[in-house]
């Protein structure tokens, strides 16, 4: 089955650009500009590759079920989704970190501290590890609102420059975990298409920048 | 929690409809004949076992066990695997009669889903166990049986990845300082989190040589050209000689094209002590099955003998098997009630010819045309016993 295409699940948006450029740099014969605004799938017959474009949170799901052989996903997504996928390489792109933040000079409510986040698993793991029992409130976006209007004492979210926090009058309290994009693989594809995947890993590894 | 609707089933439970049932049954009957011809004896064990015996000895994580309580207050589990119950039966009874034992099973096992659907919580497994033989030939037999069985089913594009739990443990242990470090690295390899492995090694601040050894091992062992490459990571060579012997047996058996060695292969099934393997095939994103040597498990049940086996998932086998179009050969004998005798005779003749024959009184049908359309052939027996 060496003639079947390698299916790569890519996250839509900012990470796509960076990862795509990295593939070009690694010597893959890909068109410089891809029209990806509405497309969900891109075929690259020259390289026998097929990209599927997914919501970043969903990339590990496609890879776990084997409908994509490999994928590119943020560490935040991997920690949150806890999918059974192989994590092969840290691409060291799209770097940021997960942190807790809140209004300046505030502490946690003593009776029932509330944490708003779109990463309920990461947040509850973190506070459990710290030995603090908190209540997690799941939100899907505009997390910064929660402390501003009194829904939660803290938020747990990704921070890259800190600009969004600042604009909303929030300060960072605790560092939770570093995040960067990772190359992940389906367990069966990793064995069945091993040569192609190893080759890809080796070529990408050369393009990974430190720091 | 919304109320349960009439059509719903517990999370992870599935119905097996006739078409899939037929496919699974075909695998079962082929497998049965195939394994019997190789001297394997089939057995069954109960669906329920004690938590304290089989539940604890099995390698399935506690949160995946379905538990219930019997009338005496003992905790029971729905069997989460078959290897552990077989170890129980073998050590308490069967080993007194014959050594080594070659046992086989078809059984449903139960593992609760933690997150969501997409994966069944009850599934059929087919497997074998050789108990009481510690030689490398038993390892080879198990692997060759798995290969031949897949070939028998018409599956050609598959890979068996072989590792060794003992060798992996020894290499990691030799290069880390604490049990916690060992456990963390082992768990990262179970998840095949290579990035996490490198990060953890860096975080441990091990002496330079140990750190380099672990990282080199990770790189080299996943892309092995010869087993001897691993030699430099080990002080005792016995396990390695064993693996080389296994490799040469598999070479002689001419199955090298299906085999890949990966000494970083680690299993969440923590009872494996020696050789272990995983089976993958084109057409499924999941592992079809796995197996290995589990010499320690039998001693949990009071017998110190070697044991090895494998289990394969019937549901995944169905997915990767070539689709054989079974010619539809269903005959309908439709009769008016007056002609029952004639209809019975006709049906008997057809069945004797090996045709699947459905006997249906026209009086019992509301929509004759729709029902008839589901058959490849219709014999009508109308008034006066004439087929129309």
Interface residues (C-beta under 8 A of the other chain):
Chain A: X1 X4 X64 X65 X66 X67 X82 X84 X86 X87 X88 X89 X90 X182 X186 X187 X188 X189 X190 X191 X192 X194 X198
Chain B: X115 X118 X157 X158 X159 X161 X191 X192 X193 X194 X195 X196 X198 X222 X223 X260 X278 X280 X281 X282 X284 X285 X286 X287
